[in-house]
Amino acid sequence: MSVIQLVLPDFLLIGLGWMLFHKLKFSSEFFRGAEKLVYFILFPALLFHSITQTPLSLSGTYVLLLATLALMGFSIAMAWLAVPLLRPDLLDHASTAQCAYRFNTYIGLSLAGGLAGSAGQTIMAVLVGFAVPISNMAAVHGLARQTGGRVLGEIVRNPFIIATAVALLCNIFRVPIPAAIDATLGRLGACAIAIGLMCVGATLSLKGGRGSAPLVSWMIGVKLLLTPAAAIFIAWALDLPPMERQMVLLFGALPTASSAYVLAARMGGNGRLVAVTMSIGTLLSAVTIPMWLMAGPTP
């Protein structure tokens, strides 16, 4: 029931965005401006604030780093395996591939706290801190190749990656963040999910998924079924303690983040198809997350 309560607000915000655009006739220019605000300001603030909240130590989290690298590598490889198997449109694939390896940080941190308290949230924050730059670089690289952008330039200038890199440096080297700046970033970040999801709702359309069912199904299957199974194996192979195993499994089972849509829309990808994939995956995760947690280890 708690998982449903976490997922439901996201869909209410998506529904609100759909209503604002399709029924209340908010203009497309309004939502383009909102997307730009989310991409350049709100989501970078969200990433920076989230990563700097929990102290990280590379020496104490080496095994978690290995688990993150292995799990992200598996998901990214499975996402790109769709190219030779399904032969999709390459721009559609580059856009939706993110849905196989991106993750909803706030659902992860919330569930981690409910399952294992502050200790669970600390472990989840470490996993997220290592995984954010990997997922962002993979997503930007794939989209830049298809939209004609310079891959290295797009990666270096990407505000998500810049925010993540600076936040990790500040965290690891214990750079103090002034309270006023920290509070400001927290408030900006709190807006990111709501506005991002409303932008998703504004673009939702049944036409967005027509002819792409195999590709959408593949990415959702990788994210919600194959990746959690891989997480169980990786945690076992690395002989992680029970709590770490549970957090790695939860991380692997998280649905796609709304930032996948934001990135696709801003880089000229198929944002509408990403929105459909993300929405279906988030809804299904209300069933799959409890299923995996029941099947996995308990601290």
Residue pairs with C-beta under 8 A, 6 or more apart in sequence:
2 111
2 114
3 111
3 285
3 286
3 289
3 290
4 286
6 107
6 110
6 111
7 107
7 255
7 282
7 283
7 285
7 286
10 193
10 197
10 258
10 282
11 279
11 282
11 283
13 193
13 194
13 197
13 198
13 201
14 197
14 198
14 200
14 201
14 204
14 279
15 201
16 198
16 201
17 31
17 197
17 198
17 199
17 200
17 201
17 202
17 204
18 201
18 202
18 204
19 201
20 26
20 198
20 201
20 202
21 28
21 31
21 201
21 202
21 203
22 202
26 202
31 199
31 202
31 203
34 195
34 198
34 199
35 199
35 262
35 265
35 266
36 266
37 195
38 192
38 195
38 196
38 199
38 262
39 159
39 262
39 263
39 265
39 266
40 159
41 188
42 188
42 189
42 191
42 192
42 195
42 196
43 159
43 160
43 163
43 189
43 192
43 196
43 259
43 262
44 159
44 160
44 162
44 163
45 163
45 184
45 185
45 188
45 189
45 192
46 188
46 189
46 190
46 192
46 193
47 132
47 160
47 163
47 164
47 167
47 189
48 163
48 164
48 166
48 167
48 185
48 189
49 182
49 185
49 186
49 188
49 189
50 105
50 109
50 125
50 128
50 167
50 189
51 125
51 128
51 129
51 132
51 164
51 167
51 168
51 171
52 167
52 170
52 171
52 177
52 182
53 125
54 121
54 122
54 125
54 126
54 129
54 171
55 171
55 174
56 125
56 126
56 129
56 168
56 171
56 172
57 172
58 65
58 172
61 126
61 130
63 238
63 240
63 244
64 123
64 126
64 127
64 130
64 240
64 244
64 248
65 130
66 238
67 127
67 234
67 235
67 238
67 240
67 244
67 248
68 127
68 130
68 131
68 134
68 251
69 130
69 134
70 230
70 234
71 131
71 227
71 230
71 231
71 234
71 248
71 251
71 252
72 101
72 131
72 134
72 135
72 138
74 226
74 227
74 230
74 234
75 100
75 101
75 222
75 223
75 226
75 227
75 230
76 97
76 100
76 101
76 134
76 138
78 100
78 222
78 226
78 227
79 97
79 98
79 100
79 101
79 219
79 222
80 97
82 88
82 93
82 97
82 215
82 218
82 219
83 90
83 93
85 218
86 214
86 215
86 218
88 212
88 214
88 215
90 146
91 146
91 147
91 269
91 270
92 212
92 215
92 270
92 273
93 142
93 215
94 142
94 143
94 145
94 146
94 147
94 269
95 143
95 264
95 269
95 270
95 271
95 273
95 274
96 212
96 215
96 216
96 219
96 270
96 273
96 274
96 277
97 138
97 139
97 142
97 219
98 135
98 138
98 139
98 142
98 256
98 260
98 263
98 264
98 274
99 219
99 220
99 223
99 256
99 260
99 274
99 277
99 278
99 281
100 218
100 219
100 222
100 223
100 227
101 135
101 138
101 222
101 223
101 227
102 135
102 139
102 256
102 257
102 259
102 260
103 128
103 131
103 135
103 251
103 254
103 255
103 256
103 257
104 254
104 255
104 256
104 257
104 258
104 282
105 128
105 132
105 257
106 193
107 254
107 255
107 285
108 124
108 127
108 128
108 250
108 251
108 254
109 121
109 124
109 125
109 128
111 250
111 289
112 120
112 121
112 123
112 124
112 247
112 250
113 120
113 121
115 246
115 250
115 293
116 123
116 243
116 246
116 247
116 299
119 243
120 243
120 246
120 247
123 243
123 244
123 247
124 247
124 250
124 251
127 247
127 248
127 251
128 251
129 164
129 167
129 168
129 171
131 251
132 160
132 164
133 161
133 164
133 165
133 168
136 158
136 160
136 161
136 164
136 263
137 155
137 161
139 260
139 263
140 151
140 154
140 155
140 158
140 160
140 161
140 263
140 267
141 151
141 154
141 155
143 149
143 154
143 263
143 264
143 267
143 268
143 269
144 150
144 151
144 154
144 155
144 267
145 151
146 269
147 267
147 268
147 269
149 267
154 267
155 161
160 259
160 263
169 175
170 177
177 185
193 258
196 258
196 259
196 261
196 262
197 258
199 261
199 262
199 265
200 258
200 261
200 275
200 278
200 279
203 261
203 265
203 271
203 272
203 275
204 272
204 275
204 276
204 279
205 272
207 272
208 270
208 272
208 273
208 275
208 276
209 216
209 273
209 276
209 277
212 273
215 273
216 273
216 276
216 277
216 280
219 277
219 281
220 277
220 280
220 281
220 284
223 255
223 256
223 281
224 253
224 255
224 281
224 284
224 285
224 288
225 288
227 252
227 253
228 249
228 252
228 253
228 288
228 292
230 252
231 248
231 249
231 251
231 252
231 253
232 245
232 249
232 295
232 296
234 248
235 244
235 245
235 248
235 249
235 297
236 245
240 248
242 297
242 298
242 299
243 299
245 296
245 297
246 293
246 296
246 297
246 298
246 299
249 292
249 293
249 296
249 297
250 289
250 292
250 293
252 292
253 285
253 288
253 289
253 292
253 293
254 285
254 289
255 278
255 281
255 282
255 284
255 285
256 277
256 278
256 281
256 282
257 278
258 278
260 274
260 278
261 271
261 274
261 275
261 278
263 269
264 270
264 271
264 274
265 271
265 274
